């Protein structure tokens, strides 16, 4: 491998675009994590409220809604991960 292959981009604009790309990726994945957490929290919270309302002996609604929320969160995150927009700005 030559020395040129390991050099950082000489064009300042290329370096700026590279940093912008990393920032965009970081924000995308951080947002996906928060989105998953919020979906799972809402499902679990709703399940707890339903269990309290119906006074169930075991947390059936909590378990069921938490499981549905995890599946939904995975679906939404994987869809966002693999979706390739036609044009990026």
MODELLER restraints for C-alpha pairs under 7 A, 6 or more apart:
rsr = mdl.restraints
at = mdl.atoms
rsr.add(forms.Gaussian(group=physical.xy_distance, feature=features.Distance(at['CA:9:A'], at['CA:15:A']), mean=5.99, stdev=0.5))
rsr.add(forms.Gaussian(group=physical.xy_distance, feature=features.Distance(at['CA:32:A'], at['CA:77:A']), mean=5.97, stdev=0.5))
rsr.add(forms.Gaussian(group=physical.xy_distance, feature=features.Distance(at['CA:36:A'], at['CA:73:A']), mean=4.88, stdev=0.5))
rsr.add(forms.Gaussian(group=physical.xy_distance, feature=features.Distance(at['CA:39:A'], at['CA:69:A']), mean=5.95, stdev=0.5))
rsr.add(forms.Gaussian(group=physical.xy_distance, feature=features.Distance(at['CA:39:A'], at['CA:73:A']), mean=6.02, stdev=0.5))
rsr.add(forms.Gaussian(group=physical.xy_distance, feature=features.Distance(at['CA:40:A'], at['CA:66:A']), mean=6.13, stdev=0.5))
rsr.add(forms.Gaussian(group=physical.xy_distance, feature=features.Distance(at['CA:40:A'], at['CA:69:A']), mean=4.93, stdev=0.5))
rsr.add(forms.Gaussian(group=physical.xy_distance, feature=features.Distance(at['CA:40:A'], at['CA:70:A']), mean=5.74, stdev=0.5))
rsr.add(forms.Gaussian(group=physical.xy_distance, feature=features.Distance(at['CA:40:A'], at['CA:73:A']), mean=6.89, stdev=0.5))
rsr.add(forms.Gaussian(group=physical.xy_distance, feature=features.Distance(at['CA:43:A'], at['CA:65:A']), mean=5.10, stdev=0.5))
rsr.add(forms.Gaussian(group=physical.xy_distance, feature=features.Distance(at['CA:43:A'], at['CA:66:A']), mean=5.07, stdev=0.5))
rsr.add(forms.Gaussian(group=physical.xy_distance, feature=features.Distance(at['CA:43:A'], at['CA:69:A']), mean=5.22, stdev=0.5))
rsr.add(forms.Gaussian(group=physical.xy_distance, feature=features.Distance(at['CA:44:A'], at['CA:62:A']), mean=5.41, stdev=0.5))
rsr.add(forms.Gaussian(group=physical.xy_distance, feature=features.Distance(at['CA:44:A'], at['CA:65:A']), mean=6.07, stdev=0.5))
rsr.add(forms.Gaussian(group=physical.xy_distance, feature=features.Distance(at['CA:44:A'], at['CA:66:A']), mean=4.77, stdev=0.5))
rsr.add(forms.Gaussian(group=physical.xy_distance, feature=features.Distance(at['CA:47:A'], at['CA:61:A']), mean=4.60, stdev=0.5))
rsr.add(forms.Gaussian(group=physical.xy_distance, feature=features.Distance(at['CA:47:A'], at['CA:62:A']), mean=3.69, stdev=0.5))
rsr.add(forms.Gaussian(group=physical.xy_distance, feature=features.Distance(at['CA:47:A'], at['CA:65:A']), mean=5.57, stdev=0.5))
rsr.add(forms.Gaussian(group=physical.xy_distance, feature=features.Distance(at['CA:48:A'], at['CA:61:A']), mean=6.87, stdev=0.5))
rsr.add(forms.Gaussian(group=physical.xy_distance, feature=features.Distance(at['CA:48:A'], at['CA:62:A']), mean=5.18, stdev=0.5))
rsr.add(forms.Gaussian(group=physical.xy_distance, feature=features.Distance(at['CA:50:A'], at['CA:61:A']), mean=6.32, stdev=0.5))
rsr.add(forms.Gaussian(group=physical.xy_distance, feature=features.Distance(at['CA:51:A'], at['CA:59:A']), mean=6.00, stdev=0.5))
rsr.add(forms.Gaussian(group=physical.xy_distance, feature=features.Distance(at['CA:51:A'], at['CA:61:A']), mean=5.79, stdev=0.5))
rsr.add(forms.Gaussian(group=physical.xy_distance, feature=features.Distance(at['CA:51:A'], at['CA:62:A']), mean=6.85, stdev=0.5))
